[in-house]
Amino acid sequence: MSHVIVVGAGQAGASCVARLRAKGFDGRITLIGEEPFPPYQRPPLSKAYLLGEMERDRLYLRPESFYAEQDITLKLGAPVTAIDPAARTLTVGDEVLSYDDLVLTTGSTPRRLPAAIGGDLDGVMVVRGLHDVDAMAPRFAKGARVLIVGGGYIGLEAAAVAAKLGLSVTLVEMADRILQRVAAPETSTYFRAVHSEHGVDIREGVGLDHLTGSEGRVTGAVLSDGSTLEVDFVLVGVGIVPNTQLAEMAGVRIENGIATDAQGRTSDPHIWAAGDCASFPMNGQQMRLESVGNAIDQAECVADNILGEDRPYEAKPWFWSDQYDVKLQIAGLSTGYDRIVTRQGEDGVVSFWYYAGDSLLAIDAMNDPRAYMVGKRLIESGKSPDSELIRDPDTNLKALLKA
């Protein structure tokens, strides 16, 4: 009987095994995860879950009973220690398992601060898994002083939660502006104003020089401009690194993560990859997308191709971020844009449309789900409306889909 093993029990891994069963695969399926929890959602961890608005059980993607009902073997709290691609086996604890197809959905790991600048002090934390958030939750007490290092979406979302809970929040970003790597200046300006209204002290063009501590615990920070802060804890949001260690052990090609072809297969014909850890061919390069939508779609494509469909993965990038009462929805990839078209709505609703010449590339929509949905459909269908029509608040956006 054919055996598919999926290593990595996150969004991608859960999506892959569910898809295999839904498409009629009747062989053995084993899903292996390092954490002791069944697959769960990560985005609410630093928002609703940290705020105490969501119970742990509601984080789970499916009830644990689902896996037993679907005859999917769950091995949790079980790191894989070895892969032998020639024998098609992997080692979990003292058990050696044989596979016909192996899917790596190993995700990513947050970058941490070096120990040389105080990164190993107690109270210096990252936001990634349930354990991380459970450990930091008691520190989110009203009046506590938190330093957030990094002005990307993770850092800004953490700042929003901390400010809502009444903490004193300072956020430092080494680049000239927050969100510089991922968004237009207009989006940065919008969120800078939102955070300032909520009392967050945002310092741009300022990095962390080093942290100071007492008895092994962080107590302060010295910034690159020479200023100092007293802090009770530090949250680090300076990006993630794809988990490629198992792939390297298996000898498969690494390029911006675990390199796959258009079908999700690695350089080993029996090993596949999907999610944050995997790169795929797009626009002439190996692209890696860090998003829930990509994790689901890519993993389902891999499942289909294990079943022989030979279907190329066609990414349709979309993302979101919740900060205070603002829901940011993003569609497309803004890389290469040369101008921004602003569409202003009522009651502070706004969207920013990224153009390269006459081509629409992406949209950032703030509390404007209609603009987001139209923009997403336009981008996915390859349509680029005249930018002046987008700018005009009287334009019926839905009509543009029929043009």
N, C-alpha and C positions, 0 to 999 in steps of 0.2 A: 504494500500500500504506500502510495506517495506521501512524503512528509515535508511540509513547509514549516520552517522555523522562522519566526520574526523576533529579532532582538531589539528591544526598545519599546516599552509599554506606555508610550505617550499617544498623542493624537494620531500620528501617522500609523503607528503599529496597530492601534485599535481599529482604525479605518481599514487597514489592509486585511486583517483577519475577518472582520465583519463582511467585507466585500467578497472575499473568497467563498464564504459560506452562502451568501446571498446569491452568488452566481452559480451555485451548485457543486462546488468542489467537495468531494466526498472522502478525501484522504485525511491524514492526520494533520492537525495544526497545533503548534506550540507557540505561545507568546511569552517571552522572557523579559522581565523588568528588574532593574537594580533596586528600585524603591519598593517598600513593602505594601504599597497601595495599588488597587486596580487602576487602569488608565483614567486620568482626570483632566479637566480643563485647566490650562495655566493662566489665560488672561484674567479671570476673576480673582486670582490669588492676591494680586497687589491692589485690588480695588474692593469689590463687594465682600470677599472673604476676610481681608484684613480689616475692613470696616465693621465686621461682625454682622453683615447683612445677609450672609449666605452660610448655611451649615455645610460641613464637610461632605456629607452624603450627596448634596446637590452638585458638588464639583465633579462627581464621578460621571464619566461619559455614558456608561450603561451600568445597570445594577450588576453586582458581581455574579448573580445567578445567571445572567445572560450567557456567560462564557461556558458554564457547565451545560446549559440547555443547548448550546450550539456545538457541543463536543469540542471545545477549544481548551487545551491544557494551559492553565496560567501558572507560570513559575515566577513568583514575586520575591523581592529581596534576594535576587539570585544573579550576581554579576557573572558574565561569561569571562573565563580566564584564558581560553585558548581556542583557536580555530585552525583546523587542518584542511585546507581547500582540496588537496589531492585526495584525501580519504573522504572528504565531505562530512566531516565531524566537527563538533564543537564541545567544549568542556564547560560544565556548570557545576561548581563545587566538586564533588568526587564522581559526578555522572558524566558520561560521554554519550552524546546524542548524534545520530546520523540524520542527514537531511538530503532531500532531493533538490530543494530550492531554499536558499537562505536570504532573508530580507533584513537589511540593516536600517533601522529607524532609530538610531542612537541619539538623535537630537544634538544639543549643544550645551556648552558650559559657560557661565558668565566669566568674563575677565575679572581678576582680582587685583588688588593693589599689592605691589611688591612688599615683602617683609622689611626691606631696607628703609622704606618710608613709613613703616608702622602698620602695614596691611595685615599683620598677624595679631594685632591687639584685639582683646575682647571688646565686642561692640562694633566691630567693622564687619558689615554684612552685605550680602548680595540677595537679590530677589530672583529665585528660579523655581524652587520646588516647595512642596508642602512643608517640609522640615524647616526650610529657611523662614517661611512666613510665620509658622508656629513659634519659632524661636524669637522672632523680632516683635511679635504682636504685643507682649507685655511692656515693651519699651515705648509704645505709642501712647504715652500718658500726657494729658494736658499739661502744657508748660515745658515739656522736655525739649531739649535743643538738639536738632538733627542737622547734620551736614549731608547734603546729597551731592555726590561727585558724578557729573555727567548730565548734560542737558538734552538727551534724546528722549524718546517716548517713555522708556522705563523710568528714567529719572523724574520726568515731569508728572507721570501718573503717581509715583510715590510721593512727590511733593504735594500733589492735590489731596491725597488721602491724609497726609500728615497735617496739612493746614486745616482740613475739615475737622480733624480731631483736636485742634487747638494747640498743636506743637509750634515751636519757634523754628522756622525752616529757612536755611540758607542753601542755595544751589549754586555750584560753580561749574562753569563750562569753559574749557581751554580755548575752544574756537571763538571766532568773533561774535557768534550768535548761537543761541539754542537752536536745535534741529538743523544745523547748517548742512549736515551730511545728507539729510533725507527730505528737506522741504525748502520751499522758496522763502525769501526774506519776508514776504507778506504773511505767511503762516507763522513764522517766528514772531513777528511783531504782534500778531493777534494773540498768541498764547503768552507772550511776555506780559501783555496788558492784563490778561485774565488772571495770571498768577500774582501780579503786583496788586490787583484789587483784593486778593485774598491774603495779602500780607507776606507773601514769599519774597525773600531777598535774593534776587537773581543777579549773579555777577558773571558777566561774559568777558571773554578774553583773559580769564583768570583761572589758573590751574592750582592744583594742590602740590605744595612743596613737600610737606611731610606732616604726619600726625604725631601728637605727643600723648604720653600716657603716664599713668601712675599705677603701680602694682599690677602691671600687665593689662590694664584696662584703658581704653581711649578716653582722653579728657579734653583734648584740644587739637587745633589744626593751625598750621602755618601755611599761608597761601603764597602763590608765586609773586604777588605784588608786595609781600612783606607783612600784610595784615594778619592778625591772629583771631581765632575764634575759640570760645569755650563750647565744647560739645558733650552731649551725653551718649550719642551713638552716631554712626556714619553708615549711609547706604551708598553702595557703589553701583553705578549703572553706566559702564563704559564699554558696552558691547559684549558680544558672545563669540565663542570659538566653536566651530563644528567638531563633534566628537568623532574622530577618524581613527582612533587607536586600534579598534578591532579590524577595520578595513586594512590598515597598514600591516597588522599581524597576518592578514590573509593575502597580502601582497597585491592588492588591487590598486589601480591608478588613483592618485590623489591630485585633484586640481580644484582649488576653491571648495574644499570639502571632498566627499567621496564622489568621484567623477562617474557619471552614468551616460548612456546613450539616450536617444530620444524615447526609448521604451522603458527606461529606468534600470537597465542592466548595466552592471559594472564591467570591468575588463575581464572578469571571470564569468563565464556564461551561466553559472549556477548561483551567482550572488547578485542581489538587487539592492537598491537603496532608495529612500524617500524621506522627505521632511527636511528639517533644518540642516541635517548633516550632509545632504546630497546636492550635488550640482548637476545641471542638465544643459544641453545645448540650446542657446537662444540668442538671436542676434549676433551670431558668429563667435560667441564665447560661452564658457561654462558658467551659467548663472545659478545663484543660490538665493532662494527667497525664504525669509524668516517670517512665516505667517501661518495662521490656522488654515486658511483657505488652501494654501499650497500644500500643507501637510496632508490634508484630506484628499485633494484631487490627485496629487502625485502618487499617494499610496494606493488609491483605488485604481489608477492606471497600471501600476505595477501588478496588482492582483489580477487585473484583466489580462495582462501579458503573460503572467505565469500560466494562465488558462489558455494561452495560445492565440489571443486576439491580435497581437502585433499592432497595437495602437500607439501612435506617438503621443507624448504628453504635450498638450498645448496650454501653456500657463495663461491664466486670466487673473493677473495680480489685483488683489484688493486687501485692504487693511482697515483697522479702526483703532481709535483711542478714546477713552472716556476720561475727562478731567473736569471736576466739579459738575456743573450742569451742561457742559459742552460735550456733544458727541461728534468727534471728527471721523469722517468716512473718506477713504482714499481709494481711488481706482486708477489702474495703469501704473506705468513707471515713468518718472519725470526726468530720467537721465537724458541730457542733451537739449533741454528746453532753452529757448532764447527769449521768451517773453511770457508774462503772466497777464491773463485777462480776469478782471475782478467782476463778479456778478453780485450786486448788493440786493438783499431781500429786506423784508420787514422784520422789526423787532431784533435787530442785530444778526439776523441770518446772513451768511455770506459764503461764497464759494470762490476758489481760485482755480483757474483753468490753465494748464501748462501747454504751451504751443512751441513747436519748432518750425519756424516758417509758418506755413498754412496748416500744418499737421497737428491735430490734437493728440497729446501724449498721456495726460493724466489730469486728475481733478482732486482737490482737497475741499471737502464740503463740511462746513461747521453748522450743525443743527439744521441741515437742509437735505433731508433724505431724498426729496424729489430730484434735486439737481444731481445728487450722487447717482441715483438709479439711471437717470437719463445719460449722464456722463459715462457711466460704466458701459451701458449698452452701445453708445456711440463708439467708444474706444474699441470694444470687442468686435464691432462690425466694421471697423476701419473707416468710419465716417468722421469728417472734420468740418463742422459747420463754420461759416464765416464768423470770425471772432467778435465782430460788432453785434451780431445777433445774440451771441452769448452775453455780451456786456449789457445789452438793452433789457431792463427789468420787465418790459412789457412783452418780450418775446415768449411765446408759448413753447417751452422746452420740448414737450412731448411731440409737438409738430415736427421738430427737427429730425426725429427718428424716421419719419416717413419721407423726408426730402431725398 
